[in-house]
């Protein structure tokens, strides 16, 4: 291979593009890859005319993307790049949409597949020559498809029947000035075409082509998918075919053009914020390593319920946050925040910092800049001497909304927001309960706070001696639930949206759409305890690994808009799904769940395996696994690098995740040997510890995968400031959660915004913490209810007074709770089945608002 070659990758806003770039780097480690989008303004960005810009590359890859090659909006620069490449004999590879554009250019018709192939593997037949020569599994390979449109094989078939031989000739040599068509391959069909068929599928569609006179190749399938076999072999063969062209060309990439990210998120500006108590620059200048004061003791009788109630009682009407593991988890985190704890919130371009009643409105900034500000504040309080087995020492606890993620991918949300884009409270004092060892760790990151740590440990030991059963007042909760008014989704409206989703999928505009709906529950709110009692009832109905209660009090009622004061948000979460965790050495883990079967006393495990092993359910999970790989490559980069720390822990053995399920015999084995099929290239930044594994929870069975990003060489695991900077940057690339959007992410979110016509708010966002030691863990905000003080209202009721008195007026405070639910719609979805799945998920939360779950035995390690 040449010493250094330049490749231009043209991205059509696909959610698998970085996976392809990583594959190219793994196969061509010395290559320089420059990425532009189909709508990139090259003259403005690079100061050079686009024709000259394109001509200076050794090879070009036209990437996949949503849409139709006949639609100029979907392909953008593709057509012009094909013109320049043909004129200058620049080697080119088209993948999926790029393949279709290549075929369309040379006269082949585009046809809708009878059943689109989204996230499904298929057998690819080939002649075993050209780029298919010498592949590990022979001429026929198994590859992953993500397409609704295709080119029929009959366009290439021989008029006198198919032949088994294929062309062994190469396109005309560079600089010859003439073109020599292949002489030994099968002749073209009845229509004139410059393209030759290299591979096809059993459904009669072309899977790979090459130009007979130009160095152009095309692949309909995705060689980069985690379920593809020997995609690397195809890329290496392609490069071997084009080497005569690349070696003859001089790499003349314009000055200032270098390998760049697929978007501008890697070029974030750390902008000072006037009016802030501390700007980013000031915070960075004051970065130092702090210390953690902590004490650990084994306490046998105290349960999470006791700690939860104690935490809530001490919080009073102030901020209250707890992240609990109600089932099959290890750690529960309870924040004991003071009245002047800092709360930082971002909404509609405004970052607000407040302590107690003092509010600082920072200048208008982007969400990226606001997240940078949070990272700078975390670095300014970095610590490295807490208890090493405890995942959280102190730091930020809170949530990011779904709409925050939309802003990061440039999808416009509705202007009507009832919750901030994010809210975090900085926790200096906390108690962490380790359910495995039944150890309690009391800790503080405040200076000289030994007295509080000692005093709190003493109080917890007293609590152990006096702890009784759960003190939730069932009668008052029943009165609240008896007066609840539930507005549930409409069946016809939701099923119509499912069909509209499938229309978009058949048109090629998405591979998978995670459609959602919402119920609203109107309940009395007689006192400050009513929301907390609802939370306790919810997690008794749904014991899960990622339970959370968050209460951010507002400064005054009112809608949450730019420049206003906070309206207050309360969250009750019974989520089973981890979104992202990051360790104190910079390892990132994402564990998406897609594919659900409700668990009942009569559930047949064989039926569970049948359903979750079906092509529809497996495709849902595989699509999101590939999407997450793309997201994580955005964080760590696509170039290979030596993995310093392997961290080969299983899904259930990571000590840093506050509520990560641990290994259980009944959690279910892998439904097949998928994890063995994915072979991680040497020094690849990502690995896949698990792929399509069934996990059992109290109310559902879920299909789970696990993707890990290893820390890049520049991350210094011994310095929490280095780890914090790296780990916090991941939020810029992974939001919104792919398991709640579909793929490709950007186009799918745009379609869903049009269909759903509402903001999801907290639902579909993330809940978790960012630790001052560098760790962090987030759950996906599903099976979650949230409310905003902006929607609280009062009802006046008349009551008869004593004889001769005027009628009395009673005032009842009421609160609106939002409960979202949904599911991944694919072309294989059954409309009524999707409705039932959505309502099943929703009812898991709604039952917490419908019936009181009587006292249960205290949580114990299983």
Beta strands, then each sheet from edge to edge (+ up, - down):
strand 1: 6-12
strand 2: 32-37
strand 3: 59-65
strand 4: 91-95
strand 5: 111-126
strand 6: 141-150
strand 7: 195-201
strand 8: 206-211
strand 9: 216-219
strand 10: 293-298
strand 11: 320-324
strand 12: 331-335
strand 13: 342-347
strand 14: 350-355
strand 15: 358-364
strand 16: 395-400
strand 17: 422-427
strand 18: 429-434
strand 19: 439-444
strand 20: 485-487
strand 21: 512-524
strand 22: 546-552
strand 23: 569-575
strand 24: 578-582
strand 25: 588-590
strand 26: 593-598
strand 27: 686-696
strand 28: 700-709
strand 29: 742-743
strand 30: 766-771
strand 31: 776-780
strand 32: 784-788
strand 33: 793-799
strand 34: 808-825
sheet 1: 2+ 1+ 3+ 4+ 9+ 8- 7+ 5- 6+
sheet 2: 10+ 19- 18+ 12- 11+ 22- 23+ 32- 34+ 21- 20+
sheet 3: 10+ 19- 18+ 12- 11+ 22- 23+ 32- 34+ 33-
sheet 4: 10+ 19- 18+ 12- 11+ 22- 23+ 32- 34+ 21- 29+
sheet 5: 15+ 14- 13+ 17- 16+ 30- 31+ 24- 25+ 28- 26+
sheet 6: 15+ 14- 13+ 17- 16+ 30- 31+ 24- 25+ 28- 27+
end
